Every structure is written in structure tokens, then in C-alpha cells.
């Protein structure tokens, strides 16, 4: 009996320490995921604060072990390495280390699922901290552009687009290329919407989140990224549906709509010249009406900015090597690839990218992991528990259904890491245990 009491007491103390650690790590993780600064480079790759969370992810993985998701993720890691080694034995490309790094970079954002599941025990607290640090990030970005009168979207002399943003003079991660950062801002607007809808948000924070949402919407609209603007349309449709479903929160829709009006007005005053999205929608309308003389395949490739070429070439390479894919190498490993696809690191469809990179050997267990995580979210219904849960669910749905098929967003260690973190937040586990109490928790006979 005395030994049993000691064992239980030790486990209780360890559980308390684990809860204290979560209380500290949640705001730290929220800041790292929502303030994506380009800190420094490793092998030419920008490192943002999310990378600094890497040491605690294995801890979160072990502390929230659940066979349905943890096991296929571990199998994906092992078979990803196997696909690299098999492909290297078939067609050496002198990129073994880089290919291993490519696998790590693909799995790294996905691993934030386990961090979100472990840290976010209270969905309201999780969304609150994410909203606070999102506000700290987006407000200075928008204010600087409004004050100096510069456009959000800019183009280099070579014709490459980027987002003209700085955080108090510091560079922002993934600003080049527009989509990755614009998609992060989209997810942040959804988080801020959940905080605005919540009846538990105090008035000072409600005012802060209103300004932040207007700032984020200003940046997304100014990015002129078509997928991002269409995300906003879908988000507001989801928002209206939630207001109808939960009538007690219906009045809360006024604040996000007012923030949108402020953002549109600020955008029109600051940079009314961006018409890329309008031209895109006009082209789609003409295609539906059957107008125009350009061949439809060419028009689809034009409006998708070359994506059709990427998808066609990726499909050809998958057919050529279906089991191991490219072994996480680059385009044209087994046969020459068109020059227009080689600058791209992915296919711009997330699910096609990891099949192309790792073949069926990697894609099957990784898809099982994603499907299990999605099923848990649907079954547990944390998304139905509160406005914070509902908008977390909306952000996850749009991230993995829309952003994932218009860009490799879940593969980006900023927007993708945040999306997986939110997915984990919808997958709480009741029987968590602190890693450092493995021995004490089994001490009792």
C-alpha cells in the first residue's frame, strides 16, 4: 500500500509539472507559429521561429501517444527513408543528404499535429494565444504599408512576385512567391474570427482582434493571390453558416464583416491597381460561357500559372516510378523534365507532391495518418464545442481541402505547421502522460 501511494503521488507530481510545462509552452509555440520571421539560413534555407520548437516535438509525440495516428506517422518516417535509399540504388543522383533533408522538411510541418494535440488542452486558450500573437504580427505589417503608401504585392525586375512586408525592419519568412505567406495570413484571419465570435473575449482584446483582422484582410486582399482571396470568400460563407447554426452568436458576424469593409477601403485607398483576381474570375466566366479562341488546355495552364504542366509532368514521373517516386529528389530524376517545371520544389497539389516525392511506399502510410487525424477530429467534435473550436475546424477544413490543392501549403514550415497544429488541437487525448513520469507511473505493483 505504501509503495502504491508513493507511485501515485509521484505520478500526480509529474502530471502537475507536465501541466505547468504546457501552460508555458502554449504561448511560446503560438508566438513561434504566428510570427514567422526569417531568422537566419542553413544550407541556403531560411529558418523561422517554428524550427526552434523542433526539440519539444518528440516529447509531445511520446506524451500523447495514440496508435491510430502515431503509428502510421512513424511508419511514414521509416518508409520515407526507405524510398530514398531504394531510389538511390536505382538511379544515384549525388543528392542523398539533400533528399533526406527534403523528407525531413516534408514531415516537419506534419509533426506539429502532435504538438498541437499535446499543448491545446483547452481550445479557447489555444485560439486566444494564437489570436494575440497573430495580432502582434499582422498589425505592424499592415500599418507600415498604409503609412508609407506602398502596395502589399510587389514584383522584382525579373518578374517574380513577393509580399512587400517587414516586421519592424526584420524580414518575414516565405514572403517571396506570395502564396505561402498569403495562406498563413488566411489561416490567421480565421483564428481571429473565432476569437471575435467568442463571447468570452474581453472588450480590450476584442478591439485588438478587430484591428488585427482588418490588417490581415488588408494584407490578403493586397496580396492579389487568387487562392487566398477565394479562401476568404469560402471563410465568410462558413462564417455566415455558423451564425445561422448558432443563433446566439449571430450578432458576432458584424465585427468580421466590418473588418472586411475597413480592409477593402484601406486597400482601395492604398493600391487600387491590383486587378489580377478580377481578371482570373473574368477568364473563368468566359470559359464557362464558351468564349475565347485560345485552346482550353492552354487557358487552364494560363489561369493556373503553369500548374497544369506541373501536374502532367508529376503524373508522368509517378507512372515511371510508382513505388518510390523520385526518392525525395528533384524533377527529372529518371528522365529529363521540361525546363519550365524544374525551378519548382513541388507540384502545387500537396497530396500529389508527397506521392510524387515518396511514391506509394511513403504515400500510403502518410495518407493513413492524415485520414486518421481527420476522422478523430470529426468523431471527437471539438469543432462543435465553441466558436473557437468551430473556426479552428473551418481553418483546418479550408487548409487541407482548398489551400492544399492550390499550393503545397501543408508542406510549408509556417502556414503548414500552423495548419497541422490546429488539426492536432482538434484531436485531444484524455490519457496523456508526461514523458518524465514513465517509470513512476508504473511504480505501483
C-alpha positions in Angstrom: 0.0 0.0 0.0 2.9 2.4 0.9 4.6 1.7 -2.4 1.3 2.2 -4.3 0.8 5.6 -2.5 4.4 6.7 -3.5 3.8 5.7 -7.1 0.5 7.5 -7.4 1.9 10.6 -5.6 5.0 10.7 -8.0 2.7 10.4 -11.0 0.5 13.2 -9.7 3.5 15.5 -9.2 4.8 14.6 -12.7 1.3 15.4 -14.1 1.3 18.7 -12.4 4.8 19.5 -13.8 3.5 18.5 -17.3 0.5 20.8 -16.9 2.8 23.7 -15.9 5.0 23.0 -18.9 2.1 23.1 -21.2 0.9 26.4 -19.7 4.3 27.9 -20.6 4.9 26.2 -23.9 1.4 27.1 -25.4 2.0 30.9 -25.7 5.7 30.3 -26.8 4.5 27.9 -29.5 1.7 30.2 -30.5 4.2 33.1 -31.0 6.7 30.9 -32.9 3.9 29.7 -35.3 2.3 33.1 -35.9 5.3 35.4 -36.1 7.3 33.8 -39.0 10.5 35.9 -39.2 13.4 34.8 -41.4 16.0 34.5 -38.6 19.0 33.0 -40.5 19.8 30.5 -43.2 21.0 26.9 -43.1 22.2 25.5 -46.4 20.5 28.4 -48.1 17.1 27.7 -46.5 15.5 30.3 -44.3 14.9 29.3 -40.7 11.9 30.7 -38.9 10.9 30.5 -35.2 8.8 27.4 -35.7 12.1 25.5 -36.2 13.1 26.4 -32.7 10.2 24.2 -31.4 11.7 21.1 -33.0 13.3 19.8 -29.7 9.9 19.5 -28.0 8.0 17.8 -30.8 9.4 14.3 -30.0 8.4 14.9 -26.4 4.9 15.8 -27.5 4.8 12.8 -29.8 5.6 10.4 -26.9 3.5 12.2 -24.3 0.3 11.9 -26.4 0.7 8.5 -28.0 -2.3 7.2 -29.8 -1.9 4.2 -32.2 -4.3 5.3 -34.9 -2.1 8.4 -35.7 1.3 8.0 -34.1 2.0 4.6 -35.7 1.4 5.5 -39.3 3.4 8.7 -38.9 6.3 6.6 -37.6 5.9 4.2 -40.4 5.9 7.1 -42.9 9.2 8.3 -41.5 10.8 4.8 -41.9 9.4 4.2 -45.3 10.3 7.7 -46.5 13.9 6.8 -45.7 13.5 3.5 -47.5 12.2 5.2 -50.6 15.2 7.5 -50.7 17.6 4.6 -50.3 15.9 2.4 -52.9 15.7 5.3 -55.4 19.4 6.0 -54.8 20.3 2.4 -55.5 18.3 2.5 -58.8 19.4 5.9 -60.0 22.1 7.6 -57.9 21.9 11.4 -58.1 24.6 12.6 -55.7 21.9 14.2 -53.6 21.4 11.7 -50.8 21.8 14.2 -47.9 19.6 16.7 -49.7 17.0 14.1 -50.3 17.0 13.2 -46.6 16.6 16.9 -45.8 13.7 17.0 -48.3 12.0 14.2 -46.4 12.6 16.0 -43.1 11.1 19.2 -44.4 8.0 17.5 -45.6 7.5 15.7 -42.3 8.4 18.7 -40.1 5.2 20.7 -40.5 3.1 17.5 -40.1 4.8 16.8 -36.8 3.2 19.9 -35.4 0.0 17.8 -35.2 1.4 16.1 -32.2 2.5 19.4 -30.6 -1.0 20.9 -31.1 -2.6 17.8 -29.7 -0.4 17.8 -26.6 -0.4 21.5 -25.8 -4.0 22.6 -26.6 -6.0 21.0 -23.8 -8.4 24.0 -23.8 -9.3 25.1 -27.3 -10.4 28.5 -26.1 -6.9 29.2 -24.6 -5.2 27.9 -27.7 -7.1 30.2 -30.0 -6.7 33.1 -27.7 -2.9 32.9 -27.7 -2.8 32.3 -31.4 -5.0 35.3 -31.9 -2.9 37.5 -29.6 0.4 36.8 -31.4 -1.3 36.9 -34.9 -2.4 40.5 -33.9 1.2 41.3 -32.8 2.4 40.1 -36.2 -0.1 41.5 -38.8 -0.9 44.9 -37.4 2.7 46.3 -37.8 2.9 44.8 -41.3 -0.3 46.5 -42.5 0.3 49.8 -40.7 3.8 50.2 -42.3 2.4 49.8 -45.8 -0.5 52.1 -45.2 1.7 54.8 -43.7 4.3 54.8 -46.4 1.7 54.2 -49.1 3.2 51.1 -50.6 1.4 48.1 -52.2 1.3 44.8 -50.5 2.2 42.8 -53.6 5.4 43.8 -55.4 7.4 42.4 -58.4 11.1 42.1 -58.9 12.8 43.3 -62.1 12.9 39.7 -63.2 9.1 39.5 -62.9 8.9 37.4 -59.6 6.1 38.5 -57.2 6.7 38.9 -53.4 4.9 40.4 -50.5 6.4 43.8 -49.6 6.3 43.2 -45.8 8.7 43.8 -42.9 8.3 43.2 -39.2 9.9 46.3 -37.6 12.6 46.1 -40.3 13.1 42.3 -40.0 12.5 40.0 -43.0 9.4 37.8 -43.0 9.6 34.1 -43.8 8.2 32.9 -47.2 7.3 36.5 -48.4 8.9 35.6 -51.8 6.4 33.9 -54.1 3.3 35.3 -52.3 1.3 32.1 -51.8 3.0 30.6 -48.7 2.8 33.8 -46.6 -0.7 34.8 -48.0 -2.0 31.4 -47.0 -0.6 31.8 -43.5 -2.4 35.2 -43.3 -5.6 33.4 -44.4 -5.4 30.9 -41.5 -4.7 33.8 -39.1 -7.8 35.6 -40.3 -9.9 32.5 -39.4 -8.3 32.2 -36.0 -9.1 35.9 -35.4 -12.6 35.3 -36.5 -13.0 32.6 -33.8 -11.7 35.0 -31.2 -14.1 37.7 -32.3 -17.1 35.4 -32.3 -16.3 34.1 -28.8 -18.4 35.6 -26.0 -15.5 35.1 -23.6 -13.2 37.6 -25.3 -12.8 40.7 -23.2 -13.5 44.1 -24.8 -9.9 45.3 -24.9 -8.9 42.1 -26.7 -12.0 42.2 -28.9 -10.8 45.7 -30.1 -7.3 44.3 -30.7 -8.6 41.4 -32.6 -10.8 43.6 -34.7 -7.9 45.8 -35.8 -5.8 42.6 -36.4 -8.4 41.0 -38.6 -8.8 44.2 -40.6 -5.0 44.3 -41.0 -4.8 40.6 -42.0 -7.7 41.0 -44.5 -5.9 44.1 -46.0 -2.7 42.0 -46.5 -4.6 39.1 -48.0 -6.6 41.2 -50.4 -3.5 43.2 -51.3 -1.5 40.0 -52.0 -3.8 39.5 -55.0 -3.2 35.8 -54.6 -6.2 34.1 -56.2 -6.3 31.1 -53.9 -6.1 33.4 -50.9 -8.9 35.6 -52.0 -11.1 32.6 -52.8 -10.2 31.3 -49.3 -11.7 34.5 -47.8 -14.9 34.1 -49.8 -15.2 30.5 -48.5 -14.4 31.6 -45.0 -17.1 34.2 -44.9 -19.6 31.7 -46.3 -18.6 29.4 -43.5 -18.9 32.2 -41.0 -22.4 33.0 -42.2 -23.4 29.3 -41.9 -22.1 29.2 -38.4 -24.0 32.4 -37.4 -27.2 30.7 -38.7 -26.4 27.4 -37.0 -25.6 29.1 -33.6 -28.1 31.9 -33.4 -26.8 33.1 -30.1 -23.6 34.1 -31.9 -25.3 35.6 -34.9 -24.6 39.2 -33.9 -20.9 38.5 -33.7 -20.6 38.3 -37.5 -20.9 42.1 -37.6 -17.3 42.5 -36.4 -15.6 40.4 -39.1 -17.8 42.0 -41.8 -16.9 45.4 -40.5 -13.2 44.4 -40.5 -13.6 43.3 -44.1 -15.1 46.7 -45.1 -12.3 48.5 -43.4 -9.7 46.3 -45.2 -11.3 46.9 -48.6 -11.5 50.6 -48.0 -7.8 50.7 -46.9 -6.8 48.6 -49.9 -8.7 50.9 -52.4 -7.1 54.0 -50.9 -3.6 52.4 -50.8 -3.4 50.4 -54.0 -6.5 50.3 -56.3 -4.5 49.0 -59.3 -4.4 45.3 -58.5 -6.9 43.5 -60.8 -5.4 40.0 -61.0 -8.2 38.3 -59.2 -10.8 40.2 -61.2 -9.1 39.1 -64.4 -8.9 35.5 -63.2 -12.6 35.4 -62.4 -13.4 37.0 -65.7 -11.4 34.3 -67.5 -13.2 31.6 -65.6 -16.6 33.1 -66.6 -15.6 33.3 -70.2 -14.6 29.6 -70.2 -17.9 28.6 -68.7 -19.7 30.7 -71.4 -17.5 29.1 -74.1 -16.0 32.4 -75.2 -12.4 33.0 -76.4 -10.2 31.5 -79.2 -7.3 30.1 -77.0 -7.4 26.3 -76.6 -8.9 25.3 -73.3 -5.9 23.4 -72.1 -3.7 26.4 -72.7 -6.2 28.6 -70.9 -6.3 26.3 -67.9 -2.5 26.4 -67.8 -2.5 30.2 -68.0 -5.1 30.8 -65.3 -3.4 28.2 -63.1 0.0 29.8 -63.6 1.6 26.7 -65.2 0.1 24.3 -62.7 -1.4 22.0 -65.3 2.1 21.5 -66.7 3.4 20.6 -63.2 0.5 18.1 -62.6 1.0 16.5 -66.0 4.8 16.1 -65.5 4.4 14.8 -61.9 1.8 12.2 -63.1 4.2 11.0 -65.8 7.1 10.7 -63.2 4.8 8.8 -60.8 3.8 6.4 -63.5 7.5 5.9 -64.3 8.4 5.2 -60.6 5.2 4.5 -58.7 6.7 2.6 -55.7 9.4 5.0 -54.5 8.6 8.1 -56.6 11.6 10.4 -57.0 13.1 9.3 -53.7 12.5 12.9 -52.5 14.8 14.2 -55.2 14.0 16.9 -57.8 12.3 16.8 -61.2 13.7 14.6 -63.9 15.5 12.0 -61.8 14.8 9.2 -64.2 14.4 11.1 -67.5 14.8 14.8 -68.5 12.0 17.1 -67.3 10.7 20.2 -69.1 12.7 23.3 -68.2 9.6 25.2 -67.0 9.0 22.8 -64.2 12.5 22.4 -62.7 12.5 25.6 -60.6 9.6 24.2 -58.6 10.1 22.2 -55.5 6.6 20.6 -55.6 3.6 20.0 -57.8 1.3 22.7 -56.1 -1.0 19.9 -55.0 0.1 18.7 -51.6 -1.3 15.2 -51.9 0.2 14.8 -55.4 3.6 16.2 -54.1 4.2 13.6 -51.4 3.1 10.8 -53.8 5.5 12.2 -56.4 8.3 12.5 -53.9 8.0 9.2 -52.0 5.8 7.0 -54.1 3.3 4.6 -52.8 5.8 3.3 -50.2 5.6 6.7 -48.4 2.2 8.0 -49.5 0.1 5.1 -48.2 1.1 5.3 -44.5 1.2 9.1 -44.6 -2.3 9.2 -46.1 -3.5 6.8 -43.4 -2.0 9.3 -40.8 -3.9 12.2 -42.3 -7.1 10.3 -42.7 -6.9 9.1 -39.0 -6.3 12.6 -37.8 -9.3 13.9 -39.8 -11.5 11.1 -38.6 -10.6 11.8 -35.0 -11.4 15.4 -35.5 -14.8 14.6 -36.9 -15.6 12.0 -34.3 -14.5 13.9 -31.2 -16.4 17.0 -32.4 -14.3 19.6 -30.5 -15.1 21.8 -33.5 -18.7 21.9 -32.3 -17.9 22.9 -28.7 -17.4 26.7 -29.1 -16.8 29.5 -31.6 -13.1 28.9 -31.1 -13.5 25.2 -32.0 -15.7 26.0 -34.9 -13.3 28.4 -36.6 -10.4 26.2 -35.8 -12.3 23.4 -37.7 -13.0 25.9 -40.5 -9.3 26.8 -40.8 -8.3 23.1 -40.9 -11.0 22.3 -43.5 -10.0 25.1 -45.8 -6.3 24.5 -45.3 -6.4 20.8 -46.2 -9.2 21.0 -48.8 -8.6 24.3 -50.6 -5.1 25.5 -49.9 -3.6 22.0 -50.2 -4.9 21.7 -53.8 -3.9 25.1 -54.9 -0.4 25.1 -53.4 1.8 22.9 -51.2 0.7 24.8 -48.2 0.7 22.0 -45.6 4.4 21.4 -46.6 5.4 25.0 -45.7 7.0 25.2 -42.2 4.9 28.2 -41.3 1.4 28.0 -42.8 1.6 24.2 -42.9 3.0 23.9 -39.4 0.1 26.1 -38.1 -2.5 24.1 -40.0 -1.2 20.8 -38.6 -1.0 22.4 -35.1 -4.7 23.4 -35.4 -5.5 19.8 -36.6 -3.8 18.5 -33.5 -5.8 20.9 -31.4 -9.0 19.2 -32.6 -7.6 15.8 -31.5 -7.4 15.9 -27.7 -6.3 12.7 -25.9 -7.7 12.0 -22.4 -4.9 9.6 -21.4 -1.9 11.8 -21.9 1.1 11.2 -19.7 4.3 13.2 -19.0 7.4 11.6 -20.6 9.5 12.0 -17.5 7.0 10.0 -15.5 7.0 6.8 -17.5 8.9 5.0 -14.7 7.0 6.5 -11.8 3.5 5.9 -13.3 4.2 2.2 -13.3 5.9 2.0 -9.9 2.9 0.6 -8.1 2.6 -3.2 -8.1 
